[in-house]
Amino acid sequence: MNLALFDLDHTLIPFDSGMAWTQFLVSVGALPGDAEARYLESCQRYVAGSLDIHAMHRAGMAALAGIPGPSLAHWRREFERCMAARVPASMRAIVQEHVDSGDLCAIVTATSRFIAEPFARLFGVDHLVATEAATTDGSPHGAPTGEIAGLPCYREHKVTRVGQWLAESLPARAGGLAAFERSWFYSDSANDLPLLQAVSHPVAVRPDERLRAHALREGWPVIG
């Protein structure tokens, strides 16, 4: 068995899933009209380096605090239905090719599990390694506190989180990435260089300037 890993935002999908979720909630009246602008400001500060992953996570979770659980579950189902048309056929085909080859597939994303799960289902990927939200009762479905549980699935932590997932889910692969003869990771961002460099087959997808330069220098495949 080989391993195929996929980043989510701007890789499997050509947009930011958190922004799409915020826009959706605004469109159905679950969030005020200025929520999109506030989320965009958080994203800009995050990219500029003045907002860290923990603060960015709080910004995303704060929008959910006032929405009752049953309503939130309903909106997530509707969000998934709306996003189906925005999933690129080209990336769906790449994922399906790995699935058909019998590869173990997982989405590995800094996005919170809450937002990423609908996309994992849309791509038919059973495994998701994502940033986990801390909850008031400690359960996966409890009310989010705004904090991150454990390590964020971000930068060098992606390598650690993938190793933890493999050790917990597949003890026979407890050796991590080294336990696979062939492994792929698809990503758009230079933030993901630690995991890209840890697999045998790194692939840059619509890469940012820094990753594109690195990929071309190393002879990595570049999509888009």
N, C-alpha and C positions, 0 to 999 in steps of 0.2 A: 504494500500500500504506500502511495505517495501522499504528499500534503500540499494543499493549495489554500493560501490565505489571501484575503481581500480587504483592503481598506474600504470604507463606505463613502464618505463625503468627497465629491470631486473625483472619485475613482469609479466605483460601481455606478454611482449617480453623478451627473454633472452639476450638482448644486449642493447647498448646505442643508442637511436634513433638519437641523434645529430651526433654521429660518423657515423652511417649508411648514414645519409643525406650528410655528408662531403665526405665520400667515393664515394657515388653516383655522386656527382658533379665533383669529380676528374675524375671518370671513363668516364664521357661524355665530359670532357674538359672544363667544366665551371669554375673550380678552378685549380690552379697550383698544381703540384705533391706534394709539401711540405705542403699542407693545412692539410692533415691527421695528419702529425707529429706535426704540431702546435696546432691542436685541442686536440690531445692526451696529449700534454704537459699541456694545460689549464686544462684538466680533472684531471691530476695527481696533479696539484697545488690546484685544487678545493677540491679534496679528502683529501689532506694534510692540508688543512685549510689556505693556503697562498693566495687563490683566493676566493673572496666571490661570492654570487649568482649574484650580479650586474655585476661584472667583467666577470664572466663566460658567462652571457647573451651577453655582448658586444662582447666577442670573437666569439660567434656563429653568431651574427647579422652582424659582420664586413665582414664575407665571402659573404654576400648577397648584399653588397652595390654596387658593380660594375655590377650586373646582371640586364638587363632591365626587366621591369615588365612582358611583354608578354612571354619572355624566361623563367622567373621564374615560371610563371603559368604552362607553358608546362612541365618544369622539375618536378614540384610537381606532376603532373598527372602521369608522367613516374615513378617517385619515388614510388608512391602508387602502381602502377602496379608491380614493382619489389619487393616490400615488401610483397605482398600477399603470396608468397611462404614461407616467413620466419615467418609467424604468427603461433605459435604452436597450433595444433589442441586441445591439452588438455586445454589450457587457453580459446580458443574460445568456447569450450564445457561448461566451467564453466560460462562464460558470458552468453551464450545462455540459460543455466539453469535458471539464474536469470531473463532474459528477458521473458522466457516462464512462469515463476511464477508470472509475472506481477509486478516485482520489478522495482522501478525507478533506472536506472543505469547511472553512470557517471564515466568518467576517470578523475582523479584528479592528476595532474602532475606538477612538477617544470619545465618541458620542455616548450619551447615557443609554443603558439598555432599554429604558422606557421608550425612547424614540427610535432606536435602531431595530428593535424586534419586528415591527411591521415590514421593514425592508428585507430582513432575513427571510421572512415568510415569502415575500414577493419574488425573491431570487431562488427560493427552494433550497436554502442553505440551513441545515439543521443545527449548526453550531455557531454560537455568537460569543465572542470575547469582547466585552465592552466595559466602559466605566460604570461602576455600580453605585447607585444612590443609597446613602444611609437613610434608614427610615425610623420613625418614632418607636415602633415596636420590634424592630430588628428583622421583620419578615420582608420578603421581596415585594409584597403587595401593600405594605404599610404606607402611611403618609410620609413623603420625603422631608427630611430635615433641612435639606439644602447642602449638606456635606457629602463627601465621597467616602464610600466604604472601601477600605483597603487601598491598594495602589491604583491611581488613574491609569487607564489603558492608553498611555501616551509616551511618545519618544522611546527612551531606553526601557521604560516599564512595559512596553508591548512585548519585548522579548521575554521578560519575567512572567508576564501574565499568560503568554502562550505556553510557556513551560509548566506553569501551575495547572492550566487547563488540561494539558496532556497527561500530567501526572495523576490528576484527580479522575479524569474520564477514561483514560486508556493506560492503566498501569504498565502494560507491556511496552508502552512508548515513553516511559518515565525518563528516558535519556534525552527527552526534548527533541529539538530539531535534528540533532545528530542521529536520532534513531530512524530517520527516513533517508532512503537512498536519494530521492529527489524531492525538493520542496520549492514552492513558488510563493512569492508575495507580490501583489499588485498594489501600487500606491502612487499618489500624485505629489506627495510632499517630502521635502528634504527632512522634515521632522521624523520621518519614518526610516531614515538611513540605518539606524541600529538593527531593525528587523530585516530590512532589505539586504543588508550585508551578512545577515545570519543565515539566509536561505541559499540554496544552490542555484535558484533561477529567479533573480529579482527582475521585476518588470515595472517600468515607469509608465503611468497612464496620465495623459494630459498634465505632465509634470510642471511644477513651478520652476522658475529660472535656475535656482541652485541645483535642484534634482536633475533637470535636463542636462546641465553641464556635466554633472557627475556621471550620469548614465551614458552620455556620449563618450566621455573619457574612458569609461570602463567597458564600453561595448555592450551595455545592457539593451535589451529590446525597449523601444519607446512606442507607445500607442497614442496617437493624437498629438 
